[in-house]
Amino acid sequence: PFVTKFLILTPFMLTLILSYIPFYKVERFIYQAQTTGAQTEFPSLSNFLAFQIRTYFMLAVLPLLVFIFVFDVIHAIRPLRDMVITYPFAEWLASILLLMAMYILMPFVLKYIWVTKPLPDGPLRIYLNAIAYRANIKIRDFLIWEVGPRPFVNALLIGLFPFNRFVIFTDSLIKNLSDDEIAAVFSHEVGHGKFNHLLILLLFTMAYLSILFSLSGVIDSALGTGIWNFGFSLTLMLFFWLFLFGQLSRRFELQADWFAAQITADPDSFTRALTRIAYLNGIPMKTSGISSLTHPSIDKRISSIANRTDFASAQLKTMKKILLILAVSCALGIAGLSYSIVNELNSAPQRQLRTQAFEMTRKAYSLLAECEKGTDPTVQMEK
């Protein structure tokens, strides 16, 4: 049941929350060392933990709990359970449909989890609307994310479609950047939308689920469940989400940077915004290793804009690399999924017979138990 699985996950979730405490001390030290004289004080531990839970913990745990709950419901409804037993790829289909539903609904959920409010009417909203119009992209609303006293300076685009597409700015970004710099940051987020980075990420995730589903079935058949399947799942997750996703994400950022410089015709405002954001967040200008997993270093991003004269050709070259990674991932996913579906369809009659036999055995044991208790009507008549 869902409650049992939730209780099993509780120690892990509590450990994850408690693990934020050392990061509080580290971030406070870095912030105080790199932002001497800043107007904003570093928040209290309780405020820091509340922010981490809303920003990162809920974003990771909430989808997991939704997946667990939905699949528990599927296995609790007998026709659906029998269908999943007979055709295991139905679980993959349910995962894909649930993933798409979450992509559609999550922007509306994040509006409330992250405590946002609409950007007030005024020159800045008019400025941003003009950029969106020039870029030919529809934004449902501009939101301000109230992050409190923590100097978390950031912006992001959420939502695949015009009806659920929002651009969110943290309140510290609005307070610390000029209108031109905010417009440059907004243009960067618009670039993510124009190049369909969220759609590419959705297809990438679907490819990952397809490969995980298909090859897990092969490993189950060949080696059985247990350590082998766990090892494969862990290896695949690391390969997809550390290596391949890192390759995609860094190229996404460079594409969006070039788009911002191109659409605003003001690269200097964007480079100033990057430098200012790095300073306020306590981010070094040069980063390497795990720090640059999803984003190139600030220095590299600035130099990629300064040394670039033809943004269109650079964007096209980068998009080819992105589509190559996506195409290989999807091809592997489709091949593995096709093999699994064909194999399952061929063996479906045997699984259906086993399911029926199991159900008949269960009913026989139930009837036998009733007879032993004397609750069966025929037993009562004999007595």
N, C-alpha and C positions, 0 to 999 in steps of 0.2 A: 504493500500500500504506500501511497504518497507520504503519509505521516511518518512511517517507518524509515523511508529513504531520506526524508528531511532530517530526522533525528540522527541518522547515520552521518549526514553531511554537516551537522551542527558543529562537531569538534573542529572539522576542517575550516568552516567559516569563521569560527571564533579565533582559531590560530591565525588565519589570514588577517583578521581585524587587528589582533595584537601585534602582528608583524609590522604594522604601520608605525608603532611607537619608536623603534630605533630610527626609522626614516625621518621622524619629526625632529630628532636631535641633529641628524645629519643635515637636513634641509635648513634648519634654523642657523646652524653654524655657517653653512655655505652662503646663505642669504645675508647674514650679518657681515661676513667677510667681503662679499662682492658688491653689496649695495649700501655701503656706509653713507649715512646722511639721507637715506631715503625717507620720505614722509610717512609711508605706511609701516606700522609695526608688525612683526611676525605674530600670528595668532596663537591663542592658547592651545594646549594639547587637545582639549575637548572639541574645540572648533576645528582643529586640524583633522581629528578622527572623523567628525561628522562630514567634513568635506570629502575625505578619502572614500568613505562609505557611499555617499551619494554619487561621486564622480566615477569611481573605478569598481568598487565592490558590487554595487547594484547593477552596473552595466554588464558585469561578468556573471553574477549569480542569478539574476532574474531570468535571463533566457534559459539557463540550465534548469531552473525550477519549473519553468513553463514546459520545457521538453519532457521532463520527468512526469509531470502531471498529465499531459496529453497522452503519453504512451501508457500510463497506468489506466487511464479511462479506456483506451483502445483494448487493452488486455482484460478489462473488467466486463466489456460487452461481448457476449458469446459469439455472435456472428462475425464481429470484427476480429476477435481473437482467433477464430477458426480460419478466417481468411489469411491472417498473418502467418499462422502455422503452415497453411497449405502453400501460400505464396509469400515467402519472406521478403521479396523485393517491395511488397506493399509498405513495409516499414520505411524503406528508402523514400518511396513516394510521399508518405506522410511527413517525413523529415523535410523534404523539399517544399511541400506546401506550407508547412509550419514556418520554415525559414522565410519564405516569401511574405507570409502574413506578418511576421515580426518586422521585416524590412519596411512594410507599409505602415504598421502601427507604432513602431518604436519612436519616431520623431514626436508624436503626440504625447507619448509616455515621458520622454526626456524633458519635455517642456515643464512638467510638474516635478519630476525628480530633481532636476537641477535648479529649480526656483528661478524662473525667468519672467520677464515682463516685456511688453512691446517697446521698441525704440520710440521715444516721443516724436511727435510731428515737429518739423523744423528744417533748417538748412541741410543738416547731415542726412536726414531721411530722403530729402529731395535729391541730394547729391548721389546717394546710393541707388535710388530708383533710376536715375539717369544712366548710371553705369550699367545696370541690369538691362535697361532698354537698349542701350548701345550694343551690348553683348547678345541680345535677343534670347534672354533666359528669364523665366518667370519665377519669382520668389514669393512664397505665400506671405511671409512676414520677416521682419528683422527683430531679433530678440536680444535683450540684455540679460546675461546670466549673473545673478548676484552671488558672487563667491565670498563675500565678506571681507575681513581684513587681510586675508591671505593674498599676496601679490601674484595672482595667477593670471597672466596676461596672454590671452589666446582668443582665437576665433575658429569656427568650424561650420561646415555646411552639412546638413542632415536632410535625408529624404530623396527618393529616386524621382518622384513625379512633382509637377507643379502644385498639386493640391496638398502635398505633405512636405514640401521643400522649405526649410527655414535656414537662415544664416544667424548664428548665435555669436555674440560678442560678450566677453566677460566685462563686468563693470570697470575693472581696473584697466582694461585696454581703452575703453571710452574715455576714462579720466586722464590717461597718461600720454595718449597719442593725439597728434593734430588731425584735423579733418582730412587733409590730403593723405596722411599716413594710414588712417582708418580706411579711406577709399581704396588705397593700394592693397591693404590686407583683404578687404572685401573682394577686390578683383581677383586675388589669388584663390579665394574660396569659389568664386564664380568659375574660375578655370577648372576646378575639380568637377563642377557640374557640366561644363561645356564638353569636356573630354570623357564624360560618362564613367568617371572613376568608381563611383558607387556601384554602377551596373557591372563593371568589370570585376569588382570585388565580390559581388553576389554570384556571378558565374564561376569565379575562382573557388568560392566556398562550396558551391554545388559540385564542382569537379572533385574537390577534396572528399566530400561525403560519398560520392559515387565510388571513388577508389577505395575508401575505407570500407564501405559496405561490401563491394565485390571481392576484394582480396581477403577480408576477414573471413568470408564464407569459404574461400579456397583453403585458407590456413586451418579453419575449423575441420574441414573434411580431411586434410592431409595429416595434420599434426594434433588435432584436438584443441579444445579451449584451454585457457590457462596462461602460463608464462609466455608461450610463443605468440599468442594473439596480443597479449599486453605489450610485448616487446615490439611487435610490428606496428601497433597503433601508436605507440610513443615515438618510434622512429619516423613514421609517416607524418605525425603532427609536427615534429621538430623540423623535418625537411620542408614541409609546406609553409609553416607559419614563422619559421626563423629565416630560412634561406630564400625560398621563392617569394614569400610575401614581402620580405625585405627588399628584394630586387624590384618588385612592383612598386612598393610604397615610395622608395627613393626617386624613382622615375616619375611617379605621380607628382611629387613635390616640385621637381624641376620643371615639369610641364606647366604646372599652375603658376610658378614663378615667372616663366617666360610669358605666359598669357597676361599676367598682371602688368608686366612691363610694357607689353604690346598694346593692351586695351586702354591703359591710362596715358600712354605716351610720356610717362614720367618715371623712368627707372630709378631716379634718385630718391623719390618719395618711398619707393618700396625698399630700397637698401637701407634708408634711414629707419624705416619701420622695423625691419629685421634686426638691425643693430640695437634699437631701443627695446624691443621685446626680449632679446637675449640678455641685455643688461638688467632689466626689471625682473626677469625670471631666474637670474643667476646662472645662465647657461654660458659655458665657455665658447669663444668664437671658433675654436678648433676642437672637434670631438672625434673620437675613433672608437672602434670596438662596439660593444653593446649599446653605447650612447648614440651611435649613428646607424642603428639597425633600420629604423623606419624613415629617418630624415637625414639628408646630407648635413654636414657641418654648416654653420652660418657663413664662415669664410668661403666655403665652396659654392654656396648658393649665391653669394654676392658676386664672386668672380665669374660665375656662369652667366650672370646678367651683364656684367661690365664688359666681358670679352665677346659678347654675342652681338652681331649686327643683323643677322637674318633669323629671327625667332621662328618664322613659319617652317623653315627647313629643319631646324633643330627639333621642333615639336613633332614633325612628321617622322624623323629618324627615331626619336624616342618612342613614339606610338608603335612603330614597327616592332621594336624590341618588346614592348608591353604585350602586343597581340601575339607575338611568338610564344612568350611564356604562357599566356592564356590558352593559346591553341594546343600546345603540347599537354597542358594540364587537362583540358577538356577532352582531347583525343584519348588520353589514358583512362579518364573517367568513363567515357562512352564505351570504349573497348571492354573494360572490366565489367561494366554494368550489363552490356549486351551478353557477354559470356555467362554472367550469373543468372540473368533472366531466362535465357535459353535453357540453361542447366536446370533451373528450378521448374520451368514449365514441363520439361521432360520427366522430372521426378515428382511432379505434383500429384498424380494419381496414387502413388505409393504413400506419400505423406498424408493424403486425404484418408486412405484406408487405415493408416496408423492412428489418425485422429479419431476416426469412427470407432475403431477397436478400443482405444483408450476411453472414449465416452461410454461405450457399452460396458466396459469393465467397471468404470466408476459407478454406473447405475446399478450393476449387479451387486457390488459391495454395499451400496446404499440400501438396496432392497433386502439384502441379507441381514444388515444391521437392524432394520425395522422388524424383520421377522424374529430376530433374537430378543428384541425388546417386547414382542407381543403386540406391536402396533399395527401389524398388517391385518386387514379385514379377514382374510382367509384363515389366519391363525386364530383370530378371535372366535370365528364360527366353529372351528374344531374344538376349542376349549368349551 
